Amino acid sequence: MPYLDLGLPPISLWELQEARRRLKDKGRLVVDEHAIFEAIREQRQIIEQARKDTRRNVRERRKRERLVRTTPIQNSGDTLTEDRETSALNRISKHNSSSLHPLASPC
């Protein structure tokens, strides 16, 4: 499709058809070159923003995954910490009760 203004960027046939459809859906009766390129510019901005958001989400997800794999848990007062302490105490008490301690006397 030839342009009136040769300084405008190239567009695909799909973009032209989509711009015309969107303008028609908005109720625009007269669709000129300026309106078509404005609609295409808006659509390209939407696409670019979605691309940036997607890239940011992927980077953030990968960052969280790396942190989960490499960061040791160091939460004090957490149930996980308490469970580890309880488990360690249980192992110590089992070890002490299974062996005869010289100072331990049966009651």
Secondary structure, DSSP 8 states (H G I E B T S, - for coil): ---SSTTS----HHHHHHHHHHHHHTT-S---HHHHHHHHHHHHHHHHHHHHHHHHHHHHHHHHHHHHHH-----TT-HHHHHHHHHHHHHHHHHHHHS--TT----
